[in-house]
Amino acid sequence: MTEDPLALPLNPKAATWNLANQLTVFRLALVPVFVVALFAHGGHTTGWRWVAWGVFAVASYTDRIDGQIARNRNLVTSFGKLVDPIADKALIGAALIGLSLLDDLPWWITILVLVREVGVTALRFWVIRHGVIPASRGGKLKAFLQAVAIGLYVLPFTGWLASGRAVVMALAIVVTVVTGIDYVARALTLRQTSERAAMKRARKAARQ
Protein backbone atom coordinates (compact mmCIF):
# COMPACT_ATOMS: atom_id res chain seq x y z
CA MET A 1 0.00 0.00 0.00
CA THR A 2 1.24 3.47 -0.82
CA GLU A 3 -0.17 4.91 2.39
CA ASP A 4 0.28 3.15 5.72
CA PRO A 5 -3.18 3.03 7.39
CA LEU A 6 -1.78 2.69 10.90
CA ALA A 7 0.16 5.92 10.51
CA LEU A 8 -2.81 7.99 9.29
CA PRO A 9 -4.95 9.97 11.77
CA LEU A 10 -8.47 8.70 12.41
CA ASN A 11 -11.49 10.69 11.30
CA PRO A 12 -14.27 9.89 13.80
CA LYS A 13 -16.83 11.43 11.46
CA ALA A 14 -15.93 9.21 8.50
CA ALA A 15 -18.49 6.55 7.64
CA THR A 16 -17.25 3.00 8.17
CA TRP A 17 -18.58 1.86 4.80
CA ASN A 18 -16.66 4.44 2.78
CA LEU A 19 -14.93 3.97 -0.56
CA ALA A 20 -11.52 3.19 0.91
CA ASN A 21 -12.93 0.49 3.19
CA GLN A 22 -15.08 -0.87 0.38
CA LEU A 23 -11.94 -1.42 -1.68
CA THR A 24 -10.26 -3.12 1.28
CA VAL A 25 -13.22 -5.48 1.77
CA PHE A 26 -13.30 -6.08 -1.98
CA ARG A 27 -9.63 -7.11 -1.85
CA LEU A 28 -10.39 -9.51 0.97
CA ALA A 29 -13.31 -10.96 -1.00
CA LEU A 30 -11.04 -11.52 -4.01
CA VAL A 31 -8.77 -13.85 -2.02
CA PRO A 32 -11.01 -16.96 -2.34
CA VAL A 33 -11.66 -16.09 -5.99
CA PHE A 34 -7.91 -16.02 -6.58
CA VAL A 35 -7.45 -19.35 -4.80
CA VAL A 36 -10.16 -21.02 -6.88
CA ALA A 37 -8.64 -19.73 -10.11
CA LEU A 38 -5.12 -20.74 -9.04
CA PHE A 39 -6.12 -24.35 -8.32
CA ALA A 40 -8.63 -24.73 -11.17
CA HIS A 41 -8.06 -27.85 -13.30
CA GLY A 42 -5.10 -29.03 -11.27
CA GLY A 43 -3.44 -25.65 -10.92
CA HIS A 44 -1.29 -25.71 -14.02
CA THR A 45 -3.70 -24.81 -16.80
CA THR A 46 -2.37 -21.83 -18.72
CA GLY A 47 -5.71 -20.09 -19.12
CA TRP A 48 -6.65 -20.36 -15.47
CA ARG A 49 -3.21 -19.21 -14.34
CA TRP A 50 -3.74 -16.04 -16.37
CA VAL A 51 -7.14 -15.63 -14.71
CA ALA A 52 -5.55 -16.10 -11.29
CA TRP A 53 -2.90 -13.52 -12.18
CA GLY A 54 -5.61 -11.07 -13.26
CA VAL A 55 -7.45 -11.45 -9.96
CA PHE A 56 -4.20 -11.07 -8.03
CA ALA A 57 -3.29 -7.96 -10.04
CA VAL A 58 -6.67 -6.32 -9.37
CA ALA A 59 -6.44 -7.13 -5.66
CA SER A 60 -2.90 -5.76 -5.48
CA TYR A 61 -4.00 -2.57 -7.21
CA THR A 62 -6.74 -1.98 -4.64
CA ASP A 63 -4.01 -2.33 -2.01
CA ARG A 64 -2.24 0.56 -3.69
CA ILE A 65 -5.16 2.95 -3.97
CA ASP A 66 -7.32 2.41 -0.87
CA GLY A 67 -4.77 4.12 1.37
CA GLN A 68 -4.43 7.02 -1.04
CA ILE A 69 -8.20 7.48 -1.05
CA ALA A 70 -8.40 7.25 2.73
CA ARG A 71 -5.73 9.94 3.10
CA ASN A 72 -6.86 12.28 0.34
CA ARG A 73 -10.51 12.17 1.36
CA ASN A 74 -9.90 11.97 5.12
CA LEU A 75 -11.68 8.60 5.35
CA VAL A 76 -9.43 6.80 7.84
CA THR A 77 -11.46 4.67 10.26
CA SER A 78 -10.70 2.11 12.98
CA PHE A 79 -12.32 -0.51 10.77
CA GLY A 80 -9.98 0.30 7.91
CA LYS A 81 -6.91 0.21 10.13
CA LEU A 82 -7.92 -3.25 11.36
CA VAL A 83 -9.09 -4.85 8.11
CA ASP A 84 -6.48 -3.44 5.72
CA PRO A 85 -3.50 -5.42 7.08
CA ILE A 86 -5.70 -8.51 7.36
CA ALA A 87 -6.61 -8.22 3.67
CA ASP A 88 -2.97 -7.66 2.72
CA LYS A 89 -1.72 -10.69 4.65
CA ALA A 90 -4.59 -12.86 3.44
CA LEU A 91 -3.80 -12.13 -0.20
CA ILE A 92 -0.05 -12.62 0.10
CA GLY A 93 -0.45 -15.65 2.33
CA ALA A 94 -2.98 -17.35 0.06
CA ALA A 95 -0.73 -16.79 -2.96
CA LEU A 96 2.42 -18.08 -1.30
CA ILE A 97 0.77 -21.13 0.26
CA GLY A 98 -1.04 -21.91 -2.97
CA LEU A 99 2.13 -21.72 -5.05
CA SER A 100 3.96 -23.94 -2.56
CA LEU A 101 1.14 -26.49 -2.57
CA LEU A 102 1.45 -26.57 -6.37
CA ASP A 103 5.23 -27.11 -6.04
CA ASP A 104 5.91 -23.85 -7.88
CA LEU A 105 7.57 -22.16 -4.91
CA PRO A 106 9.79 -23.69 -2.18
CA TRP A 107 8.07 -23.95 1.18
CA TRP A 108 10.93 -22.26 3.00
CA ILE A 109 10.24 -19.05 1.11
CA THR A 110 6.57 -19.15 2.04
CA ILE A 111 7.33 -19.84 5.71
CA LEU A 112 9.99 -17.13 5.88
CA VAL A 113 7.77 -14.46 4.35
CA LEU A 114 4.70 -15.39 6.42
CA VAL A 115 6.64 -15.47 9.69
CA ARG A 116 8.02 -12.02 8.89
CA GLU A 117 4.64 -10.59 7.91
CA VAL A 118 2.77 -11.96 10.93
CA GLY A 119 5.64 -11.04 13.23
CA VAL A 120 5.82 -7.43 12.07
CA THR A 121 2.04 -7.02 12.32
CA ALA A 122 2.15 -8.40 15.88
CA LEU A 123 5.02 -6.06 16.71
CA ARG A 124 3.15 -3.01 15.50
CA PHE A 125 0.15 -3.86 17.66
CA TRP A 126 2.44 -4.73 20.58
CA VAL A 127 3.77 -1.18 20.67
CA ILE A 128 0.55 0.57 19.61
CA ARG A 129 0.14 2.19 23.06
CA HIS A 130 3.58 3.72 22.71
CA GLY A 131 3.06 4.97 19.16
CA VAL A 132 2.84 3.89 15.56
CA ILE A 133 5.72 2.39 13.63
CA PRO A 134 5.04 3.81 10.15
CA ALA A 135 5.87 1.84 7.05
CA SER A 136 9.38 2.68 5.89
CA ARG A 137 10.51 3.08 2.32
CA GLY A 138 12.05 -0.35 2.67
CA GLY A 139 8.71 -1.75 3.76
CA LYS A 140 7.00 -0.25 0.74
CA LEU A 141 9.72 -1.64 -1.53
CA LYS A 142 9.26 -5.01 0.12
CA ALA A 143 5.53 -4.98 -0.58
CA PHE A 144 6.12 -4.01 -4.21
CA LEU A 145 8.77 -6.68 -4.80
CA GLN A 146 6.66 -9.35 -3.13
CA ALA A 147 3.66 -8.51 -5.28
CA VAL A 148 5.70 -8.48 -8.49
CA ALA A 149 7.52 -11.72 -7.62
CA ILE A 150 4.33 -13.55 -6.67
CA GLY A 151 2.60 -12.29 -9.80
CA LEU A 152 5.46 -13.63 -11.93
CA TYR A 153 5.22 -17.02 -10.21
CA VAL A 154 1.48 -17.15 -10.80
CA LEU A 155 1.98 -16.58 -14.52
CA PRO A 156 2.66 -19.76 -16.53
CA PHE A 157 6.19 -18.81 -17.53
CA THR A 158 8.90 -21.20 -18.66
CA GLY A 159 12.52 -20.84 -19.75
CA TRP A 160 14.39 -17.61 -19.08
CA LEU A 161 11.25 -15.89 -17.85
CA ALA A 162 10.91 -18.51 -15.13
CA SER A 163 14.53 -17.91 -14.17
CA GLY A 164 13.99 -14.16 -14.11
CA ARG A 165 11.17 -14.40 -11.60
CA ALA A 166 13.47 -16.29 -9.24
CA VAL A 167 15.79 -13.26 -9.25
CA VAL A 168 12.91 -10.93 -8.35
CA MET A 169 11.83 -13.28 -5.57
CA ALA A 170 15.39 -13.39 -4.23
CA LEU A 171 15.44 -9.58 -4.07
CA ALA A 172 12.06 -9.62 -2.33
CA ILE A 173 13.36 -12.10 0.27
CA VAL A 174 16.43 -9.99 1.01
CA VAL A 175 14.35 -6.83 1.50
CA THR A 176 11.79 -8.81 3.51
CA VAL A 177 14.43 -10.00 5.98
CA VAL A 178 16.24 -6.67 6.24
CA THR A 179 13.07 -4.66 6.84
CA GLY A 180 11.87 -7.26 9.34
CA ILE A 181 15.01 -6.76 11.40
CA ASP A 182 14.56 -3.00 11.11
CA TYR A 183 10.98 -3.23 12.44
CA VAL A 184 12.17 -5.23 15.46
CA ALA A 185 14.82 -2.61 16.23
CA ARG A 186 12.35 0.26 15.84
CA ALA A 187 9.75 -1.47 18.01
CA LEU A 188 12.21 -2.04 20.84
CA THR A 189 13.45 1.55 20.59
CA LEU A 190 9.91 2.94 20.63
CA ARG A 191 9.00 1.02 23.77
CA GLN A 192 12.03 2.51 25.51
CA THR A 193 11.81 6.10 24.25
CA SER A 194 8.08 6.85 23.93
CA GLU A 195 6.27 9.35 26.11
CA ARG A 196 4.32 6.50 27.70
CA ALA A 197 7.56 4.71 28.63
CA ALA A 198 8.95 7.93 30.12
CA MET A 199 5.81 8.41 32.23
CA LYS A 200 6.01 4.85 33.52
CA ARG A 201 9.63 5.36 34.50
CA ALA A 202 8.73 8.62 36.25
CA ARG A 203 5.91 6.95 38.23
CA LYS A 204 8.22 4.10 39.19
CA ALA A 205 10.90 6.53 40.34
CA ALA A 206 8.32 8.49 42.37
CA ARG A 207 7.28 5.35 44.26
CA GLN A 208 10.84 4.54 45.23
C-alpha positions as CSV (number, residue, x, y, z in Angstrom):
1,M,0.0,0.0,0.0
2,T,1.2,3.5,-0.8
3,E,-0.2,4.9,2.4
4,D,0.3,3.2,5.7
5,P,-3.2,3.0,7.4
6,L,-1.8,2.7,10.9
7,A,0.2,5.9,10.5
8,L,-2.8,8.0,9.3
9,P,-5.0,10.0,11.8
10,L,-8.5,8.7,12.4
11,N,-11.5,10.7,11.3
12,P,-14.3,9.9,13.8
13,K,-16.8,11.4,11.5
14,A,-15.9,9.2,8.5
15,A,-18.5,6.5,7.6
16,T,-17.3,3.0,8.2
17,W,-18.6,1.9,4.8
18,N,-16.7,4.4,2.8
19,L,-14.9,4.0,-0.6
20,A,-11.5,3.2,0.9
21,N,-12.9,0.5,3.2
22,Q,-15.1,-0.9,0.4
23,L,-11.9,-1.4,-1.7
24,T,-10.3,-3.1,1.3
25,V,-13.2,-5.5,1.8
26,F,-13.3,-6.1,-2.0
27,R,-9.6,-7.1,-1.8
28,L,-10.4,-9.5,1.0
29,A,-13.3,-11.0,-1.0
30,L,-11.0,-11.5,-4.0
31,V,-8.8,-13.9,-2.0
32,P,-11.0,-17.0,-2.3
33,V,-11.7,-16.1,-6.0
34,F,-7.9,-16.0,-6.6
35,V,-7.4,-19.4,-4.8
36,V,-10.2,-21.0,-6.9
37,A,-8.6,-19.7,-10.1
38,L,-5.1,-20.7,-9.0
39,F,-6.1,-24.3,-8.3
40,A,-8.6,-24.7,-11.2
41,H,-8.1,-27.9,-13.3
42,G,-5.1,-29.0,-11.3
43,G,-3.4,-25.7,-10.9
44,H,-1.3,-25.7,-14.0
45,T,-3.7,-24.8,-16.8
46,T,-2.4,-21.8,-18.7
47,G,-5.7,-20.1,-19.1
48,W,-6.7,-20.4,-15.5
49,R,-3.2,-19.2,-14.3
50,W,-3.7,-16.0,-16.4
51,V,-7.1,-15.6,-14.7
52,A,-5.5,-16.1,-11.3
53,W,-2.9,-13.5,-12.2
54,G,-5.6,-11.1,-13.3
55,V,-7.4,-11.5,-10.0
56,F,-4.2,-11.1,-8.0
57,A,-3.3,-8.0,-10.0
58,V,-6.7,-6.3,-9.4
59,A,-6.4,-7.1,-5.7
60,S,-2.9,-5.8,-5.5
61,Y,-4.0,-2.6,-7.2
62,T,-6.7,-2.0,-4.6
63,D,-4.0,-2.3,-2.0
64,R,-2.2,0.6,-3.7
65,I,-5.2,3.0,-4.0
66,D,-7.3,2.4,-0.9
67,G,-4.8,4.1,1.4
68,Q,-4.4,7.0,-1.0
69,I,-8.2,7.5,-1.1
70,A,-8.4,7.2,2.7
71,R,-5.7,9.9,3.1
72,N,-6.9,12.3,0.3
73,R,-10.5,12.2,1.4
74,N,-9.9,12.0,5.1
75,L,-11.7,8.6,5.4
76,V,-9.4,6.8,7.8
77,T,-11.5,4.7,10.3
78,S,-10.7,2.1,13.0
79,F,-12.3,-0.5,10.8
80,G,-10.0,0.3,7.9
81,K,-6.9,0.2,10.1
82,L,-7.9,-3.3,11.4
83,V,-9.1,-4.8,8.1
84,D,-6.5,-3.4,5.7
85,P,-3.5,-5.4,7.1
86,I,-5.7,-8.5,7.4
87,A,-6.6,-8.2,3.7
88,D,-3.0,-7.7,2.7
89,K,-1.7,-10.7,4.6
90,A,-4.6,-12.9,3.4
91,L,-3.8,-12.1,-0.2
92,I,0.0,-12.6,0.1
93,G,-0.5,-15.7,2.3
94,A,-3.0,-17.4,0.1
95,A,-0.7,-16.8,-3.0
96,L,2.4,-18.1,-1.3
97,I,0.8,-21.1,0.3
98,G,-1.0,-21.9,-3.0
99,L,2.1,-21.7,-5.0
100,S,4.0,-23.9,-2.6
101,L,1.1,-26.5,-2.6
102,L,1.4,-26.6,-6.4
103,D,5.2,-27.1,-6.0
104,D,5.9,-23.8,-7.9
105,L,7.6,-22.2,-4.9
106,P,9.8,-23.7,-2.2
107,W,8.1,-24.0,1.2
108,W,10.9,-22.3,3.0
109,I,10.2,-19.1,1.1
110,T,6.6,-19.2,2.0
111,I,7.3,-19.8,5.7
112,L,10.0,-17.1,5.9
113,V,7.8,-14.5,4.4
114,L,4.7,-15.4,6.4
115,V,6.6,-15.5,9.7
116,R,8.0,-12.0,8.9
117,E,4.6,-10.6,7.9
118,V,2.8,-12.0,10.9
119,G,5.6,-11.0,13.2
120,V,5.8,-7.4,12.1
121,T,2.0,-7.0,12.3
122,A,2.1,-8.4,15.9
123,L,5.0,-6.1,16.7
124,R,3.1,-3.0,15.5
125,F,0.1,-3.9,17.7
126,W,2.4,-4.7,20.6
127,V,3.8,-1.2,20.7
128,I,0.5,0.6,19.6
129,R,0.1,2.2,23.1
130,H,3.6,3.7,22.7
131,G,3.1,5.0,19.2
132,V,2.8,3.9,15.6
133,I,5.7,2.4,13.6
134,P,5.0,3.8,10.2
135,A,5.9,1.8,7.1
136,S,9.4,2.7,5.9
137,R,10.5,3.1,2.3
138,G,12.1,-0.4,2.7
139,G,8.7,-1.7,3.8
140,K,7.0,-0.3,0.7
141,L,9.7,-1.6,-1.5
142,K,9.3,-5.0,0.1
143,A,5.5,-5.0,-0.6
144,F,6.1,-4.0,-4.2
145,L,8.8,-6.7,-4.8
146,Q,6.7,-9.4,-3.1
147,A,3.7,-8.5,-5.3
148,V,5.7,-8.5,-8.5
149,A,7.5,-11.7,-7.6
150,I,4.3,-13.5,-6.7
151,G,2.6,-12.3,-9.8
152,L,5.5,-13.6,-11.9
153,Y,5.2,-17.0,-10.2
154,V,1.5,-17.2,-10.8
155,L,2.0,-16.6,-14.5
156,P,2.7,-19.8,-16.5
157,F,6.2,-18.8,-17.5
158,T,8.9,-21.2,-18.7
159,G,12.5,-20.8,-19.8
160,W,14.4,-17.6,-19.1
161,L,11.3,-15.9,-17.9
162,A,10.9,-18.5,-15.1
163,S,14.5,-17.9,-14.2
164,G,14.0,-14.2,-14.1
165,R,11.2,-14.4,-11.6
166,A,13.5,-16.3,-9.2
167,V,15.8,-13.3,-9.2
168,V,12.9,-10.9,-8.4
169,M,11.8,-13.3,-5.6
170,A,15.4,-13.4,-4.2
171,L,15.4,-9.6,-4.1
172,A,12.1,-9.6,-2.3
173,I,13.4,-12.1,0.3
174,V,16.4,-10.0,1.0
175,V,14.4,-6.8,1.5
176,T,11.8,-8.8,3.5
177,V,14.4,-10.0,6.0
178,V,16.2,-6.7,6.2
179,T,13.1,-4.7,6.8
180,G,11.9,-7.3,9.3
181,I,15.0,-6.8,11.4
182,D,14.6,-3.0,11.1
183,Y,11.0,-3.2,12.4
184,V,12.2,-5.2,15.5
185,A,14.8,-2.6,16.2
186,R,12.4,0.3,15.8
187,A,9.7,-1.5,18.0
188,L,12.2,-2.0,20.8
189,T,13.5,1.5,20.6
190,L,9.9,2.9,20.6
191,R,9.0,1.0,23.8
192,Q,12.0,2.5,25.5
193,T,11.8,6.1,24.2
194,S,8.1,6.8,23.9
195,E,6.3,9.3,26.1
196,R,4.3,6.5,27.7
197,A,7.6,4.7,28.6
198,A,9.0,7.9,30.1
199,M,5.8,8.4,32.2
200,K,6.0,4.8,33.5
201,R,9.6,5.4,34.5
202,A,8.7,8.6,36.2
203,R,5.9,7.0,38.2
204,K,8.2,4.1,39.2
205,A,10.9,6.5,40.3
206,A,8.3,8.5,42.4
207,R,7.3,5.4,44.3
208,Q,10.8,4.5,45.2
